[in-house]
Structure formats: C-alpha cells, structure tokens
Amino acid sequence: MVLFYILIFLISCFLLTFSGKWVVEALMRVSRFLGWKEFVVAFFAVSLGAVLPEFFIGISSAIHKIPLLSFGNIVGQNIILFSLAPALCVFILKGLEIESRTVRAGAVFAVIVAVLPLFLILDGQLSRIDGAILIASFFFYIFWLFSKKERFTKIYDDGRQKQVIKKFSRFLKDIAVILGGFLLIILSAQGIINSAVVFSKSLQISLPLIGILIIGAGTALPETYFAITLARKSQSWMILGGLMGAVAVSSTLVLGIIVLISPIENIDFSPFVIARIFLIISSIFFLIAVRTEQKLTKKEALVLLIIYIFFLFAELFFQ
C-alpha cells in the first residue's frame, strides 16, 4: 500500500513540476504575442502562474478538511524561495544584480506577508477573519504593484524572432497547453494530497511536517526551475521579482482562500517550531542582502544555501 502511494506521489510531483513549467512558459509566449509589458509578465506569468500548484493543493487539502497540510506546504516552500532558489541563481550568474527599485521595495512586502501567517496563528488558529486579512493584504499588494505608470513602459521580449512570436497558430497551441497544464496540476495535486495522508498514517509523521519538507519542496520546484532558466538567459531582474511574487501570492491570496474554505483550528505548534524559526531567519537575511546592496553576491548566496541545509538538518534530526 505505502509503496503504491510512493509511486503515486513521485508521479504526481513529476507532473506538478513539469505542468507548472509548461504553463508558465506558455503564459510567457502568450505575453509576447499579446505585447504585454515586462512588469505585467513578471507578475501574471511568473508569480501567479508559478503558484498554481500551491493553489490547487491548498484547495484540495481544504476540501478534505486538512488545511494544515497546505499551511505547512506554503511555509516550507517560502523557506526554499528565500534561500535555496536565489542561491542557485547567484551561483549560475556569479552574482545577481538588483537594479530595480520595485524589486527592492517588493522584498519588504514579501518578507512581511511571509511571516504574517506566523503571527496570525499565535492565538492557536487561522480563522476566516485571518483569511480575509490575508486576502486584503494581497489586494494591497496588487494596488501597490500597479500604482506607478513607469512600471509599464517596457514590452517583454526575450530576444526571439518576432515572426515566430506572432504566429497565431502558436498562440492557440499555447492556450491549449495552459488549459491542459491546469488539468494536470489539478490531478497531480489530488495525488499528492492522497499520498500525504497515507504517509502520515503509515509513517506516523504529522501532516504539517510532510507539508513543510516534502510537499513544500515539490511545489517550490517550478518556481526554482523557472528562476534558474531566467538566470541562464541573464534575465536577472525577473528572477527575484518572480520569486518574491510567488511568496507574496501564496502567503496571502492562496492561504487566505484556503482558510476561508476551511479554517485552521486547535493548531499544534510543535511541527512548525523549527520551520518558523528558519523562515524568519532566511527571510530577514534575504531582505538585508537585497536592501543593502544592488547585488546578491556569491558569499551571500553561500549563507542562504547554508541556512537551507541547516533547516533540513534540524527538521530531520530534531523533530
């Protein structure tokens, strides 16, 4: 039984990673075809597209009345997006330029909303009121992002030939890819939720811990893969914008909707003690590195990588 669900879980993670990648890449091709501005592409194609796995896993967990699994997933994913993902991009680029003031300012918001749920659960629950607060934070984020016209001056172009970009047949294929990707993400999310429940019962590991370590890593793969792809293309400003956007959207809109569907009550804090500490550490160091200089250096990336390694060690050996 357990071996069967291990296979289901691995297949689901594979489908989740690659369907998320396909959706984001198709969204970016659609963006080029429609002539969207670079900033809009970074937000909609990268941030919103990349959090689809968390969204559908969250909805599925809420429907199954186990929203704590999704909460752990988002916490674990955010640790990766603040530490491992930017570190890998810096090593590829040998440094990561941070010239955009929007990115530097967005780092503050991303860190605030990443730790906001940790403060909201101090009373032992995430109620529907807390969910409304998180969703309101998302709309505040949207308002801030789209409040300045200078963010909409540059049309997205990754250097590919215009005649290829403008093919309408390619556009229709991309729409089909996006719809097909949505379906695969929904199916793989269901497989992951069912497997997680079996793992928790069979291995006597709490669902939040499975969410933090296993599902969090799985859902962070599309964002990390896409960030590395951008690093290889030297599109450095979109890397941090996409990563921080994914953190902000998953911590506000996604978690808020989950809590509205199924509030989290009578929280056992013990599975979250280590993850909470390392989320705060990784986010604060990430913020300091982004705000103090206009570049993430290899030394800073090494520290971020060490933070993630220590997080894994602490979760595996002290839980």
C-alpha positions in Angstrom: 0.0 0.0 0.0 2.7 2.5 1.0 4.9 1.6 -2.0 1.9 2.2 -4.3 1.4 5.7 -2.8 5.1 6.4 -3.0 4.8 5.8 -6.7 1.7 7.9 -7.0 3.4 10.7 -5.1 6.5 10.6 -7.3 4.4 10.6 -10.5 2.3 13.5 -9.1 5.4 15.6 -8.2 6.8 14.9 -11.7 3.5 16.0 -13.3 3.2 19.0 -10.9 6.7 20.3 -11.7 6.6 19.9 -15.5 3.0 21.0 -15.9 3.7 24.1 -13.9 6.8 24.7 -16.1 4.7 24.3 -19.2 2.0 26.6 -18.0 4.5 29.4 -17.1 6.4 29.1 -20.4 3.2 29.1 -22.4 2.0 32.2 -20.4 5.2 34.0 -21.3 4.8 33.1 -25.0 1.2 34.4 -24.9 2.6 37.5 -23.2 5.0 38.1 -26.1 2.2 37.5 -28.7 -0.1 40.0 -27.0 2.7 42.5 -26.4 2.3 42.7 -22.6 4.6 44.9 -20.6 7.6 43.3 -19.0 6.3 44.1 -15.5 2.9 42.6 -16.1 4.6 39.5 -17.5 6.7 39.1 -14.4 3.6 39.4 -12.2 1.0 37.3 -14.1 3.1 34.8 -16.0 5.8 34.2 -13.3 4.2 34.9 -9.9 0.6 33.8 -10.5 1.5 31.0 -12.9 4.1 29.6 -10.6 1.8 29.4 -7.5 -0.9 27.3 -9.3 0.5 24.0 -7.7 0.1 25.5 -4.2 -3.3 26.9 -5.1 -4.7 23.6 -6.2 -3.0 21.6 -3.5 -4.4 24.1 -1.0 -8.0 23.9 -2.4 -7.8 20.1 -2.3 -6.5 20.0 1.2 -9.2 22.4 2.4 -11.9 20.3 0.7 -10.5 17.3 2.5 -10.6 19.3 5.8 -6.8 19.1 6.2 -5.8 22.8 5.6 -2.8 22.4 8.0 -1.1 20.3 5.3 -1.3 23.3 2.9 -0.1 25.7 5.6 3.0 23.6 6.1 3.5 23.4 2.3 3.5 27.2 2.0 5.9 27.7 4.9 8.3 25.0 3.5 8.1 26.5 0.0 8.8 30.0 1.2 11.9 28.9 3.0 13.2 27.5 -0.3 12.3 30.6 -2.2 14.1 32.8 0.3 17.2 30.6 0.5 17.9 27.8 -1.9 16.3 29.2 -5.1 18.1 32.6 -5.1 21.3 31.0 -4.0 21.3 28.6 -7.0 20.6 31.6 -9.4 23.5 33.6 -7.9 25.9 30.7 -8.5 24.8 30.4 -12.1 25.1 34.1 -12.8 28.1 34.6 -10.5 26.1 37.4 -8.8 22.6 38.7 -9.1 22.0 42.3 -10.0 19.2 44.1 -8.1 18.8 47.4 -10.0 15.0 47.6 -9.9 13.6 49.7 -7.1 10.4 47.8 -7.4 12.2 44.5 -6.6 14.0 46.0 -3.6 10.7 47.5 -2.3 8.8 44.3 -3.1 11.3 42.4 -0.9 10.0 44.2 2.2 6.4 43.3 1.4 7.3 39.7 0.5 9.1 39.2 3.9 6.2 40.9 5.8 3.5 38.7 4.3 5.6 35.5 4.5 5.8 35.9 8.3 2.3 37.4 8.7 0.6 34.0 9.0 3.0 33.0 11.7 1.8 35.9 13.8 -1.9 35.3 12.9 -1.7 31.7 14.3 -0.3 32.9 17.7 -3.9 32.6 19.0 -3.9 29.0 18.0 -6.0 29.3 14.9 -6.3 30.8 11.4 -9.9 31.9 11.3 -12.0 33.2 8.4 -11.2 36.7 9.7 -7.5 35.9 9.3 -8.2 34.6 5.8 -9.9 37.9 5.0 -6.8 39.8 6.3 -4.5 37.8 4.1 -6.7 38.4 1.0 -6.9 42.1 1.8 -3.1 42.1 2.0 -3.0 40.6 -1.5 -5.1 43.3 -2.9 -3.0 45.9 -1.2 0.0 44.3 -2.9 -1.8 44.5 -6.2 -2.6 48.1 -5.7 1.0 49.0 -4.9 2.4 47.0 -7.8 0.1 48.7 -10.4 0.2 52.2 -8.8 3.0 53.6 -10.9 2.9 54.1 -14.6 6.7 53.8 -15.1 6.4 50.1 -14.4 4.6 49.6 -17.7 7.0 51.2 -20.2 8.9 48.2 -21.5 7.4 45.5 -23.5 8.5 42.0 -22.7 10.9 40.5 -25.2 13.4 37.7 -24.6 15.2 38.2 -27.9 13.3 35.7 -30.0 12.4 36.4 -33.6 9.2 38.4 -34.0 7.9 36.4 -36.9 7.9 33.3 -34.7 6.3 35.1 -31.8 3.5 36.5 -33.9 2.2 33.2 -35.3 -1.4 32.8 -34.3 -1.3 29.0 -34.5 1.5 29.1 -31.9 -0.8 31.3 -29.7 -3.7 28.8 -30.0 -1.4 25.9 -29.1 -0.2 27.8 -26.0 -3.7 28.4 -24.9 -4.3 24.6 -25.2 -1.1 24.0 -23.2 -2.2 26.3 -20.5 -5.6 24.6 -20.2 -4.0 21.1 -20.3 -1.5 22.2 -17.7 -4.3 23.3 -15.4 -5.9 19.9 -15.7 -2.6 18.1 -14.9 -1.9 20.3 -11.9 -5.3 19.6 -10.5 -4.9 15.8 -11.0 -1.3 15.8 -9.5 -2.4 17.9 -6.6 -5.1 15.3 -5.8 -2.5 12.6 -6.0 -0.2 14.5 -3.6 -2.9 15.1 -1.1 -4.0 11.4 -1.0 -0.4 10.2 -0.8 0.4 12.7 2.1 -2.5 11.4 4.1 -1.3 7.8 3.7 2.3 8.7 4.5 1.2 10.5 7.7 -0.8 7.5 8.9 1.7 4.8 7.9 4.9 6.5 9.0 3.3 8.3 12.0 4.6 11.7 10.8 2.4 14.7 11.2 0.7 16.2 8.1 2.2 19.7 8.7 5.8 18.2 8.7 5.1 16.3 5.5 3.8 19.6 4.0 6.9 21.5 5.2 9.5 19.1 4.0 8.1 17.0 1.1 5.2 18.9 -0.5 6.9 22.3 0.1 9.9 21.1 -1.8 7.7 19.7 -4.6 5.7 22.9 -5.1 8.8 25.1 -5.0 10.4 23.1 -7.9 8.5 25.0 -10.7 9.5 28.4 -9.2 13.1 27.3 -8.7 13.3 25.8 -12.2 11.9 28.9 -13.8 14.3 31.1 -11.8 17.3 29.0 -12.9 16.0 29.2 -16.5 15.9 33.0 -16.3 19.4 33.0 -14.8 20.7 31.1 -17.8 19.1 33.8 -20.0 20.6 36.6 -17.9 17.1 38.0 -17.2 18.2 38.8 -13.6 15.6 41.3 -12.6 12.7 38.9 -13.3 14.3 36.2 -11.1 13.8 38.0 -7.8 10.5 39.6 -8.9 9.1 36.2 -9.8 10.3 34.5 -6.6 9.1 37.3 -4.3 5.8 37.5 -6.2 5.3 33.7 -5.7 6.0 34.1 -1.9 3.6 37.1 -1.6 0.7 35.5 -3.6 0.9 32.1 -1.9 1.2 33.6 1.6 -1.8 36.0 1.0 -4.3 35.0 -1.7 -3.7 31.2 -1.7 -3.6 30.8 2.1 -6.4 33.3 2.5 -8.7 31.3 0.2 -7.8 28.0 1.9 -8.7 29.4 5.3 -12.0 30.8 4.1 -12.9 27.4 2.8 -11.7 25.5 5.9 -10.4 27.5 8.9 -7.4 26.0 10.8 -8.3 25.5 14.5 -6.6 24.0 17.5 -3.2 24.3 15.9 -0.4 22.1 17.3 2.6 24.4 17.1 5.3 21.7 17.6 5.7 20.7 13.9 6.2 24.4 13.0 8.7 25.4 15.6 11.8 24.8 13.5 10.2 25.9 10.2 9.0 29.1 11.8 12.5 29.9 13.1 14.2 29.2 9.7 11.5 31.1 7.8 12.2 34.2 9.9 16.0 33.8 9.6 16.0 33.2 5.8 13.6 36.0 5.1 15.4 38.5 7.2 18.8 37.7 5.8 17.3 37.7 2.2 15.9 41.2 2.9 19.1 42.5 4.3 21.1 41.2 1.3 18.6 42.7 -1.2 18.2 46.1 0.5 21.8 46.9 1.5 23.4 46.4 -1.9 22.4 46.3 -5.6 23.7 42.8 -6.0 23.4 39.4 -4.4 26.9 38.1 -4.1 28.2 34.6 -4.0 29.1 34.9 -0.3 25.5 35.9 0.5 24.3 33.0 -1.7 26.5 30.7 0.3 25.0 31.9 3.5 21.5 31.3 2.1 22.4 27.8 1.0 23.8 27.1 4.5 20.6 28.3 6.1 18.6 25.9 3.9 21.0 23.0 4.7 20.7 23.7 8.4 16.9 23.8 8.1 16.8 20.4 6.5 19.2 19.0 9.2 17.2 20.5 12.0 13.8 19.2 10.7 15.1 15.7 10.0 17.0 15.2 13.3 15.2 17.2 15.9 11.5 16.5 15.1 
